[in-house]
Amino acid sequence: MPGLIRRTLLIGGISAAAGGVALWRWRVPGDTELAYGDDPAQALDILHPRGGGAAPVLVIFHGGDFATGDKADVTVWPEWLEAGIAVVRVNTRLSGAAKWPAQADDALAAVVHLQRNGADLGLNPSHMVLMGQGAGAYLAVTTALSLVEVGLPPKGVVSLSGPMDFSTLDADLKTLARTPARGPADDAASPESRLLGFTVGEGREAARAASPLARLDRMREPLPPILIRHGDADAVVADLQAKRLREAWLAADPRAAIDYKLVPGAGHGGAAFESDPVKTDMLAFVEQALG
């Protein structure tokens, strides 16, 4: 979608939301399988907090190597809802059905849908944080950068265990002397190769070009606050990917607020990311960003 069109759609959505807050009504606890596109996979769920007024929004993209998983897999912590935050869980087309950048297009389309229909949905989409784990983190960061490019950055981004440059996944694990837990990313059968539609090891420059890090290399403008957490024992996505995300974010915006920590002993996701201290850090970050 051309930048001007994207900007027009998003600005129109924010204006509608701001002008339509009075139309907000008491809602049931959740809305499920709301379509934001024509494909059955282009659907989202909304879990609403109790109370009146248009709620700020936490948008979460699920993991699953872009090939599996579902929004229903995302655990919604009650603390989000108790803080008055609406939680939106998003499905995008999986790699078996559509190749990249279809997933990035879907993620942005879901946000545009929320922007345009926020008032009717009981949401305040001008106050939004994007979050994801694994493949979902790749989508959250990519979508945030798209919003920055059209002058409508989210209030914050949460990246958990995310791959940020497919072209260096194998090299990073080798640097840390870790055997890839699910085979080389460079192989034709890897999740990354299946997503992109070509073998990463044979198209390293193109794989790099698709990454959030390549986009950040070209950016020199204000970025939203970001929280980055990554297990220091991750054998699927090396924590060097998180380190590079931090460095690229800072290079693009030296004044950006970055909360970066490695999670001791943690692998690729798991219980460590659902419990303290990571949970407390995430709750505080999102509440502050949306406050």
Short mmCIF file of the C-alpha atoms (twelve columns), coordinates in Angstrom:
data_MODEL
# 
_entry.id   MODEL 
# 
loop_
_atom_site.group_PDB 
_atom_site.id 
_atom_site.type_symbol 
_atom_site.label_atom_id 
_atom_site.label_alt_id 
_atom_site.label_comp_id 
_atom_site.label_asym_id 
_atom_site.label_seq_id 
_atom_site.Cartn_x 
_atom_site.Cartn_y 
_atom_site.Cartn_z 
_atom_site.pdbx_PDB_model_num 
ATOM 1   C CA . MET A 1   0.000   0.000   0.000  1 
ATOM 2   C CA . PRO A 2   1.573   3.347   -0.988 1 
ATOM 3   C CA . GLY A 3   2.650   5.509   1.940  1 
ATOM 4   C CA . LEU A 4   0.231   8.333   1.135  1 
ATOM 5   C CA . ILE A 5   -2.724  5.959   1.020  1 
ATOM 6   C CA . ARG A 6   -1.633  4.291   4.254  1 
ATOM 7   C CA . ARG A 7   -1.268  7.665   5.947  1 
ATOM 8   C CA . THR A 8   -4.713  8.810   4.740  1 
ATOM 9   C CA . LEU A 9   -6.367  5.646   6.011  1 
ATOM 10  C CA . LEU A 10  -4.681  5.826   9.384  1 
ATOM 11  C CA . ILE A 11  -5.279  9.534   9.916  1 
ATOM 12  C CA . GLY A 12  -8.916  9.063   8.944  1 
ATOM 13  C CA . GLY A 13  -9.227  6.277   11.490 1 
ATOM 14  C CA . ILE A 14  -7.791  8.370   14.300 1 
ATOM 15  C CA . SER A 15  -10.099 11.268  13.513 1 
ATOM 16  C CA . ALA A 16  -13.093 8.964   13.520 1 
ATOM 17  C CA . ALA A 17  -12.048 7.483   16.828 1 
ATOM 18  C CA . ALA A 18  -11.530 10.881  18.427 1 
ATOM 19  C CA . GLY A 19  -14.861 12.157  17.170 1 
ATOM 20  C CA . GLY A 20  -16.804 9.049   18.050 1 
ATOM 21  C CA . VAL A 21  -15.828 8.358   21.637 1 
ATOM 22  C CA . ALA A 22  -19.280 9.417   22.813 1 
ATOM 23  C CA . LEU A 23  -20.757 6.587   20.758 1 
ATOM 24  C CA . TRP A 24  -18.922 3.997   22.836 1 
ATOM 25  C CA . ARG A 25  -21.253 1.600   24.612 1 
ATOM 26  C CA . TRP A 26  -20.948 -1.002  27.334 1 
ATOM 27  C CA . ARG A 27  -19.619 -4.109  25.654 1 
ATOM 28  C CA . VAL A 28  -19.581 -7.830  26.267 1 
ATOM 29  C CA . PRO A 29  -16.239 -9.115  27.639 1 
ATOM 30  C CA . GLY A 30  -14.946 -10.000 24.188 1 
ATOM 31  C CA . ASP A 31  -15.409 -9.878  20.431 1 
ATOM 32  C CA . THR A 32  -14.044 -12.872 18.512 1 
ATOM 33  C CA . GLU A 33  -13.249 -13.622 14.892 1 
ATOM 34  C CA . LEU A 34  -13.656 -10.035 13.730 1 
ATOM 35  C CA . ALA A 35  -12.642 -9.808  10.074 1 
ATOM 36  C CA . TYR A 36  -10.178 -7.157  8.968  1 
ATOM 37  C CA . GLY A 37  -9.834  -8.604  5.440  1 
ATOM 38  C CA . ASP A 38  -11.446 -10.991 2.994  1 
ATOM 39  C CA . ASP A 39  -9.319  -14.052 3.802  1 
ATOM 40  C CA . PRO A 40  -10.628 -16.220 6.688  1 
ATOM 41  C CA . ALA A 41  -7.182  -15.994 8.285  1 
ATOM 42  C CA . GLN A 42  -7.451  -12.198 8.478  1 
ATOM 43  C CA . ALA A 43  -9.259  -12.072 11.802 1 
ATOM 44  C CA . LEU A 44  -8.726  -10.678 15.279 1 
ATOM 45  C CA . ASP A 45  -10.149 -11.007 18.785 1 
ATOM 46  C CA . ILE A 46  -10.757 -8.160  21.234 1 
ATOM 47  C CA . LEU A 47  -10.906 -8.625  24.989 1 
ATOM 48  C CA . HIS A 48  -12.391 -5.555  26.621 1 
ATOM 49  C CA . PRO A 49  -11.715 -4.218  30.107 1 
ATOM 50  C CA . ARG A 50  -14.625 -3.387  32.357 1 
ATOM 51  C CA . GLY A 51  -15.665 0.233   32.574 1 
ATOM 52  C CA . GLY A 52  -16.653 3.093   30.329 1 
ATOM 53  C CA . GLY A 53  -14.792 5.100   27.757 1 
ATOM 54  C CA . ALA A 54  -12.613 4.118   24.862 1 
ATOM 55  C CA . ALA A 55  -9.816  1.831   26.065 1 
ATOM 56  C CA . PRO A 56  -6.146  2.005   25.086 1 
ATOM 57  C CA . VAL A 57  -5.034  -1.008  23.088 1 
ATOM 58  C CA . LEU A 58  -2.400  -3.725  23.345 1 
ATOM 59  C CA . VAL A 59  -2.112  -5.556  20.016 1 
ATOM 60  C CA . ILE A 60  -0.432  -8.982  20.214 1 
ATOM 61  C CA . PHE A 61  0.839   -11.094 17.308 1 
ATOM 62  C CA . HIS A 62  1.282   -14.810 18.023 1 
ATOM 63  C CA . GLY A 63  4.396   -16.906 17.400 1 
ATOM 64  C CA . GLY A 64  4.766   -20.146 15.477 1 
ATOM 65  C CA . ASP A 65  7.563   -19.660 12.911 1 
ATOM 66  C CA . PHE A 66  5.051   -17.940 10.596 1 
ATOM 67  C CA . ALA A 67  3.815   -21.431 9.694  1 
ATOM 68  C CA . THR A 68  1.691   -22.470 12.675 1 
ATOM 69  C CA . GLY A 69  -0.045  -20.994 15.695 1 
ATOM 70  C CA . ASP A 70  -3.193  -19.028 16.316 1 
ATOM 71  C CA . LYS A 71  -4.241  -15.909 18.184 1 
ATOM 72  C CA . ALA A 72  -6.036  -18.138 20.667 1 
ATOM 73  C CA . ASP A 73  -2.605  -19.385 21.777 1 
ATOM 74  C CA . VAL A 74  -1.818  -15.952 23.249 1 
ATOM 75  C CA . THR A 75  -2.369  -15.778 26.999 1 
ATOM 76  C CA . VAL A 76  -4.156  -12.603 28.070 1 
ATOM 77  C CA . TRP A 77  -3.032  -11.601 31.532 1 
ATOM 78  C CA . PRO A 78  -5.898  -10.302 33.668 1 
ATOM 79  C CA . GLU A 79  -3.631  -7.462  34.781 1 
ATOM 80  C CA . TRP A 80  -3.974  -5.875  31.332 1 
ATOM 81  C CA . LEU A 81  -7.749  -5.772  31.587 1 
ATOM 82  C CA . GLU A 82  -7.691  -4.668  35.221 1 
ATOM 83  C CA . ALA A 83  -5.525  -1.719  34.135 1 
ATOM 84  C CA . GLY A 84  -8.233  -0.678  31.665 1 
ATOM 85  C CA . ILE A 85  -6.362  -1.925  28.581 1 
ATOM 86  C CA . ALA A 86  -8.131  -3.729  25.735 1 
ATOM 87  C CA . VAL A 87  -6.161  -6.677  24.347 1 
ATOM 88  C CA . VAL A 88  -6.336  -7.457  20.638 1 
ATOM 89  C CA . ARG A 89  -4.989  -10.792 19.367 1 
ATOM 90  C CA . VAL A 90  -4.303  -10.933 15.623 1 
ATOM 91  C CA . ASN A 91  -4.082  -13.732 13.090 1 
ATOM 92  C CA . THR A 92  -2.256  -13.225 9.808  1 
ATOM 93  C CA . ARG A 93  -1.990  -15.566 6.857  1 
ATOM 94  C CA . LEU A 94  0.506   -18.375 7.482  1 
ATOM 95  C CA . SER A 95  3.443   -19.104 5.206  1 
ATOM 96  C CA . GLY A 96  1.804   -22.200 3.745  1 
ATOM 97  C CA . ALA A 97  -0.948  -20.008 2.318  1 
ATOM 98  C CA . ALA A 98  0.901   -16.797 1.431  1 
ATOM 99  C CA . LYS A 99  4.507   -15.660 1.147  1 
ATOM 100 C CA . TRP A 100 6.142   -12.609 2.674  1 
ATOM 101 C CA . PRO A 101 5.286   -9.717  2.714  1 
ATOM 102 C CA . ALA A 102 1.659   -10.907 2.977  1 
ATOM 103 C CA . GLN A 103 2.063   -11.281 6.741  1 
ATOM 104 C CA . ALA A 104 3.386   -7.726  7.111  1 
ATOM 105 C CA . ASP A 105 0.531   -6.448  4.961  1 
ATOM 106 C CA . ASP A 106 -1.955  -8.330  7.147  1 
ATOM 107 C CA . ALA A 107 -0.501  -7.012  10.390 1 
ATOM 108 C CA . LEU A 108 -0.674  -3.423  9.133  1 
ATOM 109 C CA . ALA A 109 -4.194  -3.992  7.762  1 
ATOM 110 C CA . ALA A 110 -5.312  -5.175  11.199 1 
ATOM 111 C CA . VAL A 111 -3.993  -1.964  12.751 1 
ATOM 112 C CA . VAL A 112 -5.664  0.133   10.044 1 
ATOM 113 C CA . HIS A 113 -8.931  -1.679  10.797 1 
ATOM 114 C CA . LEU A 114 -8.602  -0.800  14.480 1 
ATOM 115 C CA . GLN A 115 -7.765  2.811   13.635 1 
ATOM 116 C CA . ARG A 116 -10.744 3.206   11.342 1 
ATOM 117 C CA . ASN A 117 -13.264 1.384   13.539 1 
ATOM 118 C CA . GLY A 118 -11.954 2.189   17.005 1 
ATOM 119 C CA . ALA A 119 -14.969 4.208   18.126 1 
ATOM 120 C CA . ASP A 120 -17.435 1.459   17.248 1 
ATOM 121 C CA . LEU A 121 -15.208 -1.134  18.912 1 
ATOM 122 C CA . GLY A 122 -14.869 0.746   22.199 1 
ATOM 123 C CA . LEU A 123 -11.179 1.425   21.604 1 
ATOM 124 C CA . ASN A 124 -8.816  4.388   21.561 1 
ATOM 125 C CA . PRO A 125 -6.403  3.246   18.840 1 
ATOM 126 C CA . SER A 126 -4.347  6.432   19.076 1 
ATOM 127 C CA . HIS A 127 -3.025  4.852   22.296 1 
ATOM 128 C CA . MET A 128 -1.617  1.530   21.100 1 
ATOM 129 C CA . VAL A 129 1.279   -0.773  21.961 1 
ATOM 130 C CA . LEU A 130 2.372   -3.571  19.612 1 
ATOM 131 C CA . MET A 131 3.733   -6.819  21.047 1 
ATOM 132 C CA . GLY A 132 4.856   -10.241 19.848 1 
ATOM 133 C CA . GLN A 133 6.960   -13.267 20.684 1 
ATOM 134 C CA . GLY A 134 9.136   -15.097 18.165 1 
ATOM 135 C CA . ALA A 135 7.588   -14.619 14.724 1 
ATOM 136 C CA . GLY A 136 5.069   -12.313 16.386 1 
ATOM 137 C CA . ALA A 137 7.900   -10.033 17.512 1 
ATOM 138 C CA . TYR A 138 9.104   -9.796  13.905 1 
ATOM 139 C CA . LEU A 139 5.588   -8.672  12.928 1 
ATOM 140 C CA . ALA A 140 5.235   -6.272  15.862 1 
ATOM 141 C CA . VAL A 141 8.516   -4.511  15.062 1 
ATOM 142 C CA . THR A 142 7.847   -4.485  11.317 1 
ATOM 143 C CA . THR A 143 4.373   -3.000  11.832 1 
ATOM 144 C CA . ALA A 144 5.709   -0.381  14.236 1 
ATOM 145 C CA . LEU A 145 8.241   0.746   11.632 1 
ATOM 146 C CA . SER A 146 5.502   1.009   8.998  1 
ATOM 147 C CA . LEU A 147 3.540   3.248   11.351 1 
ATOM 148 C CA . VAL A 148 6.620   5.360   12.056 1 
ATOM 149 C CA . GLU A 149 7.168   5.805   8.322  1 
ATOM 150 C CA . VAL A 150 3.703   7.335   7.895  1 
ATOM 151 C CA . GLY A 151 4.091   9.582   10.938 1 
ATOM 152 C CA . LEU A 152 1.804   7.622   13.254 1 
ATOM 153 C CA . PRO A 153 4.073   5.652   15.594 1 
ATOM 154 C CA . PRO A 154 2.587   3.406   18.268 1 
ATOM 155 C CA . LYS A 155 3.087   4.341   21.894 1 
ATOM 156 C CA . GLY A 156 5.415   1.405   22.412 1 
ATOM 157 C CA . VAL A 157 6.701   -1.942  21.143 1 
ATOM 158 C CA . VAL A 158 7.412   -5.207  22.989 1 
ATOM 159 C CA . SER A 159 9.758   -7.691  21.294 1 
ATOM 160 C CA . LEU A 160 10.196  -11.116 22.920 1 
ATOM 161 C CA . SER A 161 12.675  -13.646 21.482 1 
ATOM 162 C CA . GLY A 162 12.214  -12.217 18.009 1 
ATOM 163 C CA . PRO A 163 14.254  -13.005 14.904 1 
ATOM 164 C CA . MET A 164 15.234  -9.686  13.376 1 
ATOM 165 C CA . ASP A 165 17.487  -10.712 10.459 1 
ATOM 166 C CA . PHE A 166 16.988  -14.123 8.842  1 
ATOM 167 C CA . SER A 167 20.278  -13.823 6.957  1 
ATOM 168 C CA . THR A 168 22.392  -14.134 10.118 1 
ATOM 169 C CA . LEU A 169 20.349  -16.614 12.201 1 
ATOM 170 C CA . ASP A 170 22.729  -19.535 11.617 1 
ATOM 171 C CA . ALA A 171 25.889  -17.443 11.940 1 
ATOM 172 C CA . ASP A 172 24.683  -15.993 15.242 1 
ATOM 173 C CA . LEU A 173 24.031  -19.427 16.734 1 
ATOM 174 C CA . LYS A 174 27.448  -20.571 15.512 1 
ATOM 175 C CA . THR A 175 29.101  -17.547 17.120 1 
ATOM 176 C CA . LEU A 176 27.542  -18.555 20.432 1 
ATOM 177 C CA . ALA A 177 28.453  -22.234 19.881 1 
ATOM 178 C CA . ARG A 178 24.805  -23.321 19.904 1 
ATOM 179 C CA . THR A 179 23.415  -26.108 17.726 1 
ATOM 180 C CA . PRO A 180 20.234  -24.917 15.988 1 
ATOM 181 C CA . ALA A 181 17.310  -26.505 17.835 1 
ATOM 182 C CA . ARG A 182 15.210  -26.837 14.689 1 
ATOM 183 C CA . GLY A 183 17.782  -27.070 11.924 1 
ATOM 184 C CA . PRO A 184 19.580  -24.425 9.874  1 
ATOM 185 C CA . ALA A 185 17.647  -21.329 8.807  1 
ATOM 186 C CA . ASP A 186 19.714  -21.287 5.616  1 
ATOM 187 C CA . ASP A 187 18.144  -24.558 4.379  1 
ATOM 188 C CA . ALA A 188 15.377  -24.610 1.791  1 
ATOM 189 C CA . ALA A 189 12.997  -26.335 4.221  1 
ATOM 190 C CA . SER A 190 13.457  -23.840 7.075  1 
ATOM 191 C CA . PRO A 191 10.517  -21.757 8.290  1 
ATOM 192 C CA . GLU A 192 12.300  -18.618 7.103  1 
ATOM 193 C CA . SER A 193 12.890  -19.977 3.587  1 
ATOM 194 C CA . ARG A 194 9.299   -21.185 3.332  1 
ATOM 195 C CA . LEU A 195 8.085   -17.763 4.429  1 
ATOM 196 C CA . LEU A 196 10.212  -15.817 1.950  1 
ATOM 197 C CA . GLY A 197 9.703   -18.214 -0.938 1 
ATOM 198 C CA . PHE A 198 13.423  -18.744 -1.552 1 
ATOM 199 C CA . THR A 199 16.322  -20.428 0.215  1 
ATOM 200 C CA . VAL A 200 17.814  -18.035 2.746  1 
ATOM 201 C CA . GLY A 201 21.316  -19.442 2.259  1 
ATOM 202 C CA . GLU A 202 21.117  -18.748 -1.478 1 
ATOM 203 C CA . GLY A 203 19.513  -15.334 -1.193 1 
ATOM 204 C CA . ARG A 204 21.117  -13.801 1.838  1 
ATOM 205 C CA . GLU A 205 20.921  -10.190 0.621  1 
ATOM 206 C CA . ALA A 206 17.218  -10.506 -0.173 1 
ATOM 207 C CA . ALA A 207 16.607  -12.129 3.209  1 
ATOM 208 C CA . ARG A 208 18.391  -9.262  4.899  1 
ATOM 209 C CA . ALA A 209 16.371  -6.722  2.895  1 
ATOM 210 C CA . ALA A 210 13.131  -8.185  4.282  1 
ATOM 211 C CA . SER A 211 14.245  -7.695  7.868  1 
ATOM 212 C CA . PRO A 212 13.367  -4.976  10.391 1 
ATOM 213 C CA . LEU A 213 17.090  -4.344  10.862 1 
ATOM 214 C CA . ALA A 214 17.512  -3.408  7.203  1 
ATOM 215 C CA . ARG A 215 14.642  -0.943  7.510  1 
ATOM 216 C CA . LEU A 216 16.109  0.553   10.664 1 
ATOM 217 C CA . ASP A 217 19.429  1.048   8.861  1 
ATOM 218 C CA . ARG A 218 17.637  3.491   6.535  1 
ATOM 219 C CA . MET A 219 15.755  5.363   9.257  1 
ATOM 220 C CA . ARG A 220 16.850  8.434   11.156 1 
ATOM 221 C CA . GLU A 221 13.758  9.651   12.948 1 
ATOM 222 C CA . PRO A 222 12.045  9.436   16.352 1 
ATOM 223 C CA . LEU A 223 11.088  5.905   17.357 1 
ATOM 224 C CA . PRO A 224 8.670   4.744   20.055 1 
ATOM 225 C CA . PRO A 225 9.867   3.194   23.319 1 
ATOM 226 C CA . ILE A 226 10.722  -0.487  22.982 1 
ATOM 227 C CA . LEU A 227 11.067  -3.308  25.496 1 
ATOM 228 C CA . ILE A 228 13.296  -6.165  24.329 1 
ATOM 229 C CA . ARG A 229 13.614  -9.476  26.182 1 
ATOM 230 C CA . HIS A 230 15.465  -12.542 24.919 1 
ATOM 231 C CA . GLY A 231 16.626  -15.758 26.553 1 
ATOM 232 C CA . ASP A 232 20.396  -16.031 26.864 1 
ATOM 233 C CA . ALA A 233 20.136  -19.789 26.198 1 
ATOM 234 C CA . ASP A 234 17.877  -19.553 23.149 1 
ATOM 235 C CA . ALA A 235 18.907  -22.203 20.607 1 
ATOM 236 C CA . VAL A 236 16.247  -21.234 18.042 1 
ATOM 237 C CA . VAL A 237 16.961  -17.506 17.721 1 
ATOM 238 C CA . ALA A 238 20.285  -16.357 19.147 1 
ATOM 239 C CA . ASP A 239 20.146  -13.461 21.582 1 
ATOM 240 C CA . LEU A 240 22.570  -11.617 19.293 1 
ATOM 241 C CA . GLN A 241 19.459  -10.792 17.260 1 
ATOM 242 C CA . ALA A 242 18.058  -8.856  20.222 1 
ATOM 243 C CA . LYS A 243 21.378  -7.085  20.701 1 
ATOM 244 C CA . ARG A 244 21.349  -5.981  17.061 1 
ATOM 245 C CA . LEU A 245 17.765  -4.768  17.365 1 
ATOM 246 C CA . ARG A 246 18.773  -2.594  20.312 1 
ATOM 247 C CA . GLU A 247 21.781  -1.200  18.435 1 
ATOM 248 C CA . ALA A 248 19.791  -0.487  15.260 1 
ATOM 249 C CA . TRP A 249 16.966  1.165   17.214 1 
ATOM 250 C CA . LEU A 250 19.469  3.392   18.982 1 
ATOM 251 C CA . ALA A 251 21.294  4.235   15.751 1 
ATOM 252 C CA . ALA A 252 18.016  5.289   14.117 1 
ATOM 253 C CA . ASP A 253 17.021  7.370   17.140 1 
ATOM 254 C CA . PRO A 254 19.720  8.025   19.753 1 
ATOM 255 C CA . ARG A 255 17.071  9.447   22.099 1 
ATOM 256 C CA . ALA A 256 14.782  6.402   21.937 1 
ATOM 257 C CA . ALA A 257 13.794  4.774   25.225 1 
ATOM 258 C CA . ILE A 258 15.043  1.177   25.114 1 
ATOM 259 C CA . ASP A 259 14.469  -1.372  27.882 1 
ATOM 260 C CA . TYR A 260 16.768  -4.236  26.900 1 
ATOM 261 C CA . LYS A 261 17.579  -7.275  29.029 1 
ATOM 262 C CA . LEU A 262 18.547  -10.880 28.463 1 
ATOM 263 C CA . VAL A 263 16.630  -13.469 30.479 1 
ATOM 264 C CA . PRO A 264 19.128  -15.711 32.323 1 
ATOM 265 C CA . GLY A 265 18.842  -19.395 31.454 1 
ATOM 266 C CA . ALA A 266 15.764  -18.930 29.269 1 
ATOM 267 C CA . GLY A 267 15.299  -20.553 25.896 1 
ATOM 268 C CA . HIS A 268 12.947  -19.586 23.090 1 
ATOM 269 C CA . GLY A 269 9.935   -18.398 25.066 1 
ATOM 270 C CA . GLY A 270 8.480   -20.516 27.832 1 
ATOM 271 C CA . ALA A 271 7.639   -19.973 31.477 1 
ATOM 272 C CA . ALA A 272 10.370  -17.387 32.030 1 
ATOM 273 C CA . PHE A 273 8.430   -14.948 29.836 1 
ATOM 274 C CA . GLU A 274 5.171   -15.511 31.723 1 
ATOM 275 C CA . SER A 275 6.578   -14.918 35.210 1 
ATOM 276 C CA . ASP A 276 8.614   -12.386 37.166 1 
ATOM 277 C CA . PRO A 277 10.751  -10.458 36.617 1 
ATOM 278 C CA . VAL A 278 9.842   -10.404 32.913 1 
ATOM 279 C CA . LYS A 279 6.108   -10.217 33.568 1 
ATOM 280 C CA . THR A 280 6.419   -7.297  35.976 1 
ATOM 281 C CA . ASP A 281 8.685   -5.450  33.543 1 
ATOM 282 C CA . MET A 282 6.232   -5.946  30.678 1 
ATOM 283 C CA . LEU A 283 3.202   -4.863  32.696 1 
ATOM 284 C CA . ALA A 284 4.973   -1.707  33.858 1 
ATOM 285 C CA . PHE A 285 6.251   -0.874  30.366 1 
ATOM 286 C CA . VAL A 286 2.866   -1.244  28.666 1 
ATOM 287 C CA . GLU A 287 0.968   0.634   31.366 1 
ATOM 288 C CA . GLN A 288 3.473   3.497   31.275 1 
ATOM 289 C CA . ALA A 289 3.441   3.644   27.457 1 
ATOM 290 C CA . LEU A 290 -0.366  3.783   27.394 1 
ATOM 291 C CA . GLY A 291 -0.746  6.007   30.440 1 
# 
